[in-house]
Amino acid sequence: MKEYEIVVTFLNGCAGEAHPQREFFEAELNDPADFVRQKHGKEFEKFVREDFPDGRVVFTYDNTIRYIYEFTEL
C-alpha cells in the first residue's frame, strides 16, 4: 500500500469555478481508482484518469457537477 494525500474538488453548475468545494484526506491505498470507485459506483466508468510525470494521479468527471480527485503520493 502507498500513502496518498487526496484533494477532492466539487464544482457545481450554479457556482462553477468561482466557488469550488474542496476536501482533503490522507489514506493508504493499493490503487487510487479504488477510492473513486467506492465513492461513485456505476459512474466510475465515466471518469477520465490522467497520470502526470510528477506522480500525481487525477480522476475527473464532468456532469452537472464536476468531480476532481487528485492523488499525490506522500
Rosetta silent file (secondary structure, phi, psi, omega in degrees, C-alpha in Angstrom):
SEQUENCE: MKEYEIVVTFLNGCAGEAHPQREFFEAELNDPADFVRQKHGKEFEKFVREDFPDGRVVFTYDNTIRYIYEFTEL
SCORE:     score description
SCORE:     0.000 S_00000001
   1 L     0.000  149.348  176.329    0.000    0.000    0.000 S_00000001
   2 E  -116.896  152.611  177.821    1.016    3.570   -0.626 S_00000001
   3 E   -98.396  132.588 -176.871    0.050    6.641    1.364 S_00000001
   4 E  -125.857  147.328  162.619   -1.635    9.448   -0.562 S_00000001
   5 E   -92.675  131.019 -176.893   -2.787   12.986    0.018 S_00000001
   6 E  -119.227  125.781  174.776   -6.180   13.260   -1.678 S_00000001
   7 E  -113.352  120.076  179.972   -7.727   16.556   -2.753 S_00000001
   8 E  -108.898  125.056  179.813  -11.370   16.289   -3.781 S_00000001
   9 E  -120.114  132.193  176.312  -12.865   19.258   -5.639 S_00000001
  10 E  -118.421  128.139  176.510  -16.553   19.669   -6.485 S_00000001
  11 E  -121.414  112.117 -179.125  -17.685   22.356   -8.906 S_00000001
  12 E   -88.439  163.230 -174.587  -21.445   22.663   -9.226 S_00000001
  13 L   -63.235  -29.736 -177.018  -23.248   24.089  -12.246 S_00000001
  14 L   -79.985  -55.638 -175.618  -24.526   27.187  -10.464 S_00000001
  15 L   -81.493  -29.154  177.077  -21.481   28.489   -8.613 S_00000001
  16 H    60.702 -148.478 -174.770  -18.975   26.981  -11.022 S_00000001
  17 H   -70.056  -16.653 -177.852  -15.267   27.643  -10.722 S_00000001
  18 H   -69.512  -28.431 -175.880  -15.862   30.746   -8.596 S_00000001
  19 L  -134.907   65.653  179.214  -16.886   28.710   -5.528 S_00000001
  20 L   -69.797  149.147  173.136  -15.255   25.267   -5.559 S_00000001
  21 E  -105.391  128.872 -177.167  -15.798   22.969   -2.604 S_00000001
  22 E  -126.572  143.781  174.032  -12.641   21.150   -1.518 S_00000001
  23 E  -130.142  147.897 -179.866  -11.929   18.361    0.905 S_00000001
  24 E  -123.002  136.520  178.919   -8.530   16.990    1.917 S_00000001
  25 E  -137.611  160.498  164.441   -7.760   13.431    3.034 S_00000001
  26 E  -125.943  136.875 -178.384   -4.800   11.184    3.677 S_00000001
  27 E  -153.788  152.306  171.807   -5.232    7.468    3.057 S_00000001
  28 E   -96.280  123.472 -175.112   -3.284    4.281    2.438 S_00000001
  29 E  -135.318  147.162  169.874   -4.435    2.760   -0.846 S_00000001
  30 L   -77.077  -39.241 -176.695   -3.412   -0.042   -3.163 S_00000001
  31 L  -148.538  124.214  178.742   -4.869    1.839   -6.129 S_00000001
  32 H   -55.890  -30.145 -179.941   -6.335    5.377   -6.214 S_00000001
  33 H   -59.849  -32.966  179.130   -9.017    4.126   -8.616 S_00000001
  34 H   -62.193  -37.724  179.146  -10.484    2.026   -5.792 S_00000001
  35 H   -62.370  -48.126 -178.913  -11.123    5.182   -3.744 S_00000001
  36 H   -67.363  -42.098  179.763  -13.027    6.857   -6.602 S_00000001
  37 H   -59.833  -40.491 -179.785  -14.876    3.640   -7.496 S_00000001
  38 H   -65.749  -34.361 -179.499  -16.039    3.269   -3.904 S_00000001
  39 H   -78.014  -31.634 -168.964  -17.439    6.829   -3.894 S_00000001
  40 H  -120.277   -5.344  175.212  -19.160    6.736   -7.295 S_00000001
  41 H    51.371 -118.789 -175.983  -20.043    3.132   -8.122 S_00000001
  42 H   -62.278  -31.190 -179.775  -21.525    2.919  -11.635 S_00000001
  43 H   -69.253  -14.650 -177.311  -20.432    6.460  -12.536 S_00000001
  44 H   -54.017  -36.899 -178.359  -16.787    5.433  -12.102 S_00000001
  45 H   -62.862  -18.218 -178.951  -16.635    4.289  -15.738 S_00000001
  46 H   -88.974   -8.362 -179.605  -17.286    7.897  -16.817 S_00000001
  47 L   -76.066  146.220  176.050  -14.212    9.264  -15.025 S_00000001
  48 E  -105.491  128.443  179.111  -11.096   10.187  -17.010 S_00000001
  49 E  -100.577  134.809  174.476   -7.769    9.235  -15.442 S_00000001
  50 E  -125.816  130.498  175.751   -4.623   11.301  -16.006 S_00000001
  51 E  -109.546  123.217 -176.269   -1.177   10.232  -14.784 S_00000001
  52 L  -100.932  153.928 -178.048    1.345   13.071  -14.528 S_00000001
  53 L   -58.046  -27.007 -179.668    5.160   12.828  -14.691 S_00000001
  54 L   -82.033    3.534  177.042    5.443   14.075  -11.093 S_00000001
  55 L    98.296  -11.369  178.328    3.462   11.039   -9.894 S_00000001
  56 L   -66.247  146.841  174.823    0.099   12.723   -9.381 S_00000001
  57 E  -124.343  127.268 -177.530   -2.990   10.825  -10.471 S_00000001
  58 E  -125.213  130.477  174.383   -6.130   12.823  -11.290 S_00000001
  59 E  -112.511  129.858 -178.410   -9.625   11.475  -11.949 S_00000001
  60 E  -130.559  138.770  174.127  -12.163   13.878  -13.477 S_00000001
  61 E  -137.584  123.517 -177.345  -15.854   13.512  -14.272 S_00000001
  62 E  -112.270  108.208  177.614  -17.783   16.435  -15.720 S_00000001
  63 L  -128.705 -144.223  172.117  -21.545   16.241  -15.356 S_00000001
  64 L   -60.391  -35.303  174.082  -23.873   18.801  -13.765 S_00000001
  65 E  -114.079  133.243  175.883  -21.252   18.700  -11.020 S_00000001
  66 E   -92.734  127.263  178.356  -17.581   18.361  -11.929 S_00000001
  67 E  -108.304  130.442  177.147  -15.696   15.972   -9.655 S_00000001
  68 E  -130.617  120.143  177.027  -11.914   16.125   -9.491 S_00000001
  69 E  -113.380  118.641 -179.189   -9.936   13.669   -7.367 S_00000001
  70 E  -116.241  123.484 -178.102   -6.210   14.393   -7.152 S_00000001
  71 E  -111.432  127.052  176.821   -3.875   11.847   -5.547 S_00000001
  72 E  -125.005  122.817 -179.541   -0.314   12.730   -4.551 S_00000001
  73 E   -69.384  135.401  179.575    1.893   10.042   -3.060 S_00000001
  74 L   -92.717    0.000    0.000    3.417   11.020    0.283 S_00000001
